[in-house]
């Protein structure tokens, strides 16, 4: 019976998108993904921040988007919203950025490998 309750609790936790547990789940899902390019969403349009990067989640609970040798986004996992594109070839990352010091929305486009 406890297994059923545990699985039900996991099911509910995955559905509450504002919970820290769901945000950690999504951070684990996008961790170590290679990126083709990263854009910054603005009202006037998207601006390319960098190319050829990756997403990294550190042990101390930070989510970093790195392009080249520079971090273009750095935020706490529990405070950062992550949502994958419906096509699953990228993710929208929104939160307080330690690099720029402001609240930003970054679009990370995954690198596509032909199978």
N, C-alpha and C positions, 0 to 999 in steps of 0.2 A: 504494500500500500504506500509506503514512503517513497518508493521509486516512482510511482505514478504521480504523487504530489510534487516530487522533485522535477520531473519532466514537464509537468504543467507550469511550474514556476519558471523554468527556463523558457518555455513557449511564451509566457506573458512578458518576460524580461526582454525578449527579442522584439516585441511589438511596441514597447513604450520607447519611442524615439528620443525622448528628453531625458531618459535615465542614464546615469553614468555607466551602468552595466552595458547598455546597448551601444553607447559611444565607444567603450573599450572593445566590444565585439566588432564594430565597424573598423576601428583602428587596426585590429588584428587582421581583418580581412584585406585591407589595403597595404599592410606592412610589406616592405621589400618589393613593391611593384615598380618596375622600370617605367619611366615617363618619356614620351616623345617631346612634349612641350608643356609649359605651365602658363596660364593666362590669369590676369587679374580682372575681375568684373567691375566695371564702372558704369555710371549712367550713360556716358557718351559712347561706350562700346568696350570691347575687351582689349587689353594691352598684354602683349607677350612679355613675361618676366624672364623666361629662360627656356633652354632646350636641353635634351639629353640629361635627364635627372632620375631621381628615385624618391620614394617615400620611405621614411625610417621612423619607427617608434622606439624610443629609448627605454631603458630599464627604469628610469625615474619618472616615467609618465608624460613624456613630451613627444609630440608629433612634429616631425620636421620634413619639409619638402625641400630637397636639395637639387640644384641644377648646376652642373659643372662642379666647382668647389665652393659655391656660395649657397647659403640657406636663404630661400625666398619666402618661406613661411615657417614659423616656429610657435606652436601653441600647446597648451595643456590638453591632454587627451580627454579628460573629464569635462572640459568646457568647450570643446570643439565639435561642431556638427559636421558629420560626414555622410554624404549620400552619393551612391553610385548612379551614373547615367542609366537610363532605361536600356540603352544599347550595351551596357557593361564595358565600354571602352574608355572609361574615365570616371572621375569623381569630383563632386563639389565639396570643398572644404571651407567652412565658415567659422570664424572665431577671432579672439583677440590675438594679434600677432606681436610677438616679442621683437621681431626684426624691425618692423616699422613703428611699433607702438600704437597701432590703431586697430579697429575692428575691420577685417577684410574678408572678402569672398574670393577664393582661388579655385580655378578649374584645372585639374590635373588630367591630362590626356595620356592614357596608357600607350606604351609601345606595343605595336602589333607584330606578332611573329606568325608567319604563315606556316601551317602544319602540313 
